[in-house]
Amino acid sequence: MPKQNNRFELTERELDILNILWSAEKPLLASDIPKIDSSISINTAQAVLRNLLKKKLIEVSDIVYSGTVLSRRYKPTISSHDFFLKQFVRQFQNLNKGISTPTIVATLLEHEKNEEAIIEELEKMLEERKKLLKEGN
């Protein structure tokens, strides 16, 4: 069975261009990308944008004139925050070989600067989650 194309598995270039789109304050033309990062050619930008469109991580925002030519402007369909959270969850699910959620949380807490504040925040979130679960039953 062929491997299913996962929209969250990105090449380095795809991630580079997605980062450029996330940091832009407005949708970008393919020709804007090499102006922002000179290591990316227009041909690479166009190819990568096609791939990101197929993965539904970006969309055509609008069509505008670039000089005398109509061109597409692109914008992300997912925030960087949501993207990286989904990527983290997917990797955790793939690697989950005896690693429990509490173990992951405890390990992450060890690396927090203000562990007490984070624990309080987690306790509030857990209480809210418990309420939702009770309402669902």
C-alpha positions in Angstrom: 0.0 0.0 0.0 1.5 3.4 -1.0 2.2 5.8 1.8 -0.5 8.4 2.2 0.6 12.0 1.5 0.6 13.7 4.9 0.0 17.4 4.7 2.1 18.0 7.8 5.2 16.4 6.4 7.1 19.2 4.8 10.4 19.6 3.0 12.8 22.2 4.3 11.9 24.5 1.4 8.1 24.1 2.0 8.6 25.0 5.6 10.8 28.0 4.6 8.1 29.4 2.3 5.3 28.7 4.8 7.3 30.6 7.4 7.6 33.5 4.9 3.8 33.5 4.4 3.2 33.3 8.2 5.4 36.3 8.8 3.9 38.4 6.0 1.3 40.9 7.0 -0.6 40.4 3.7 -0.9 37.7 1.1 2.1 37.4 -1.2 2.8 36.8 -4.9 5.2 34.1 -5.9 7.5 36.8 -7.1 7.6 38.4 -3.6 9.2 35.3 -2.0 12.6 35.6 -3.7 12.6 39.3 -2.7 12.2 38.3 0.9 14.6 35.3 0.8 17.2 35.6 -2.0 18.2 31.9 -1.6 14.8 30.9 -3.1 14.4 31.3 -6.9 11.1 32.2 -8.5 11.0 28.7 -10.0 11.4 27.1 -6.6 8.9 29.4 -5.1 6.3 28.5 -7.7 6.9 24.8 -7.4 6.7 24.9 -3.6 3.6 27.0 -3.7 1.9 24.3 -5.9 2.9 21.6 -3.4 1.6 23.7 -0.5 -1.7 24.2 -2.4 -2.0 20.5 -2.9 -1.5 19.9 0.8 -4.1 22.6 1.5 -1.7 24.5 3.7 -2.1 27.7 1.6 -4.8 29.1 -0.6 -5.1 31.7 -3.3 -6.2 34.8 -1.5 -6.9 36.9 -4.6 -5.8 37.6 -8.1 -4.1 41.0 -8.7 -2.2 42.8 -11.4 1.6 42.4 -11.1 2.7 44.9 -13.7 0.5 44.1 -16.7 0.0 40.4 -15.7 -2.7 38.9 -13.5 -1.0 37.0 -10.6 -2.2 35.0 -7.6 -1.5 36.0 -4.1 -1.2 33.3 -1.5 -2.0 33.1 2.2 -1.7 30.3 4.8 -4.9 28.3 5.7 -3.5 27.4 9.1 -1.6 29.4 11.7 1.9 28.5 12.6 0.7 27.8 16.1 -1.9 25.3 15.0 0.4 23.7 12.4 3.1 23.0 14.9 0.6 21.7 17.5 -0.9 19.3 15.0 2.6 18.2 13.9 3.6 17.6 17.5 0.4 15.5 18.2 1.0 13.5 15.0 4.6 12.7 16.0 3.6 11.9 19.5 0.9 9.4 18.2 3.4 7.9 15.8 6.0 7.4 18.6 3.7 6.5 21.3 5.4 3.2 22.4 4.7 3.2 26.1 5.2 7.0 26.5 2.1 8.2 28.4 0.6 11.7 28.2 1.5 12.4 31.9 5.1 11.5 31.2 5.2 13.9 28.3 3.6 16.7 30.4 6.0 16.0 33.3 9.0 16.2 31.0 7.8 19.4 29.5 7.3 20.9 32.9 10.9 20.2 33.9 12.0 22.6 31.1 9.6 25.4 32.1 11.0 28.5 33.8 7.9 29.2 35.9 6.8 25.6 36.6 4.3 26.6 39.4 2.4 29.0 37.2 2.2 26.4 34.4 0.9 23.8 36.8 -1.8 26.2 38.0 -2.8 26.9 34.4 -2.9 23.2 33.6 -5.1 22.6 36.7 -7.6 25.1 35.4 -7.5 23.5 31.9 -8.0 20.1 33.4 -11.0 21.3 35.5 -12.6 22.8 32.3 -11.9 19.5 30.5 -13.5 17.5 33.3 -16.6 19.7 33.1 -16.8 19.2 29.3 -16.5 15.4 29.7 -19.3 15.4 32.4 -21.6 17.5 30.1 -20.9 15.0 27.3 -22.1 12.0 29.3 
